[in-house]
Amino acid sequence: LWANRRWGVAYSNLFFFSGIYVFVTMAVGLLLALLMDQKIRAESFWRTMYMYPLAVSFIVTGTVWQWLYNPTGGIQFLVNSLGWTDFEFALTTDRKNAIWAIIITGIWQSAGFTMALFLAGLRSVDGDIIKAAQIDGASSFRIYRKVILPSITPIFLAVAVVQLQAAIKTFDLAVALTNSGPGISTTFPATYVYDLMFQRGEIGEGAAAAMMILAALAVVLVPYSLYLAWRRRRSVTNV
């Protein structure tokens, strides 16, 4: 399996995609949550707007964004028609940059969900602690940095685990946006397994690749499960 060049490309894409996707999704989600936590006007409207992408299936999202990336009818076509004829934005047809199309679309799809998790965490912090910090003269920035954000550390961990397992299972967006192309440049482990087992009928190698995906998921989920069990035991002991 590891001697297969396409499998190597799939795993390198997975590491590259996961690192950027998880970090940026968490950063954007946290920023949106911090903004929403300021009790802005029409909060319900904005929260719904940010969460809307999650209501759309990955296949539909990928199809729409594939059209946006299409140089003959998307963003490039629109900008060119406005007079900037040298502008190019054809990510899905560029072997070196095609994976960025999947990263950008994935972030757009998941940032709202991440925001909702962070916002729930921010608003679960004990108000008495915040009031005590305000009485002591702490600024809003210092309260967030020293009191609120440290209090939601478990939320950070949960969000990271959720997004990591989503990244490991990336399939729909890759198929809808690039179909693993150009060439094999955007192959992911899940698309590789699908191609082996259902397109080429190579069940043995496909099963081996699927077990590698399972192992990657276990690396993420088993430590997190052990951490949750440890927290439960500690909370019972403290009681």
N, C-alpha and C positions, 0 to 999 in steps of 0.2 A: 504493500500500500504506500509506504513512504518513499518507495523508489519511483512512484508515479509523479511526474512533474505537475500534473493538474491538481493533485492532492496537496502538493506543497504550496501551489498558488492559492488554493482554497484556504489553507490554514493561515498563510501570511496575510491574506485579505481579512480573515476573521480577526486576527490580532490588531491589525491596523484600524479596521472598522470599529471594533469594540472599544479600543482606547479613546478614539476621538468621539464616537457616538455617545458613550456613557458619560464622559467628562462634560461635553458641551450640553447634552440634554439636562444633566444635573445642574449645571451653571445657569442655563436659561430658565429652567424650572424654578430654581431658588430665587433668581432675580424677579421673575414674575410673581412669585409668592410674596416676596418682600414688598413689592409694589402694591399687591392686592391687600396686604395686611395694614395698609395705611388708611383703611376705611374710605376708599375712593367712591365717587358717585357711580351709580349704575353698576355696582359690583356684580350683581347677578348676571347682567348682560355680558360683561367682560369675561366673567368666569365661564359662562356658557360658550362664548366665542373661542376661548382658549382650549376648552375641552372638546369642541366640535370635531377636530380631526380624529379623535379617538373613536368617534361614532362611525367613521367611514372605514370600510375594510381596507386591508393593505393592498389588495389587488386593485381596487378602485383608485386608491391614492396613487399607486404606482402608474396606473394607466393615465391619469390626469397629468401627473408630473412628467411622464414620458412625452406627452404632447407639448408641455411647456419647454422641455429640453430640446425638442425637435427643431433643427435649424430651418425647416421649411414652413413651420406654422406656429412656433412658440415665441419665446422671449426674443430670440435672435431676429426672427422675422419682424416682430413689432418694432424693435429698435432700429433695424435696417430701414424699415418703411418710414421712420421719422427723420431719416437723413444720415444717420451714422452707419454708413455702408461698410465700414471696416470692422464693426463690432462683431465678435464671434462668441457664441455661447452654446456650443454643441457638446455638452459633457458626455452624453450617452454614445457618441460616435468616436470619442477620443480614448484610445486604449489606455493611456497613462492616467487620465483624469476621470474615467467613467465611474470609478468607485465613489468619487465625491458626489455624484448624482444620488447614489443610494444613501450616503451619509446625510446629505442635506435633507432629503425627503424623510428619512427616519427620524431626524431631529424634529422636523415640523410635525410629524405624526405623534410623537411621544412627549414633547415638552409640556403640553397642557396637562397630561396625566401626572407627570412629575411635579408640576406646580400644585396640583390638588393635594398630593401627598404632603408636600412641604407646608402648604398653607394650613392643613389640618394639624400638622405638628406645631407650627408657630402659635396657633390659637389654643393649643392644649397646655401651654406653659402656664404655671400657676401665676395668676394675676397679682397675688400678694408679694411674690418675689420681685416682680417688675415694679410695683409701687414702692417697695423698700429701696430699690436701686434709684428710683426717681427722687425719693426723699433725701437720699445721700448725695444728690446733685449730679448723678451720672447722665451723660448726654444720651440721646437716642441711639447714636452709632455705638457707643460703648455698651449700652444695655444689650443691643443685638449681639455684639461681638463677645461679651463676657458672660452674659446671662442666658439669652434666648437660644442662640445657635448651639452652645454646648449642651443645652437641655434636650435638644432634638437629635443628638448624635445617633440614637437607634434608628431614627427616620432616614438619616443619610445612608446608613448601612443597608436598610431595607430597600431603599430606592436603587442603590448600586447593585444589589443582588437581582432585583426585578429587571433592571435594564441589561445587566450582563447576560442573564438567561435568555432575554429577548434577542440580544445580539447573536448569541451562539446559535439560536434557531432561525436566523435570518433566511427566509426563503421567498416569500411572496413578493417583496419589493424587488429583490434581485431578478426574479422571473419577469415581473411586469415591466420593469424599467429597462433592463439590458439583456435579459435572457442569458446571463453569464458572459455576455460579450462586451466589447468586440473580441473575438477569439475566445480565450478563456480568462480574460483579464479580470472579470468580476465573478468568478466562480467562488461559491461558498461551500462549506462542508455539506449543508443540507441540500443544495442544488446538485452537488456532486453525487450524493447518495441517490437522489431521485433519478438522475440521468443513468447511473449504473444499473439500478434495480428495475426501472420501469421503461427506460428507453433502449437499453442495450441488453437487458436480461442477465447481467452479471451479478447474480444473487449473492455469491460468496463474498466478493470484494465489497459489494454494497453493504452487506451485513457488517463486515469488519469496519467500514467507514462509519456506519451508524453507531457502532459500539464506541468509537472514538468520540463521537458527539456526546454520547451518554457519559463518557468519562469526563469530558470537559464540563458538562452540567454538574456532575458529582463534585468536581473540584470547587465549584461555586456554592452549591446548595448544601453539601454535607457540613462544611465548617459553619455555615450560617445556622443550620439546624442545631448543631452542638452549642453554638453561642446562645441561641434562644433557650435551649434546655438549661444551660448554666444560669441564665438570668432568672428563669422560673425557680430553680432551686435556691438561688440566693435570695429572691424575694420571699419565699416561704420561710427560709431561715431567719430573715430579718423580722418577720412577723412573729 
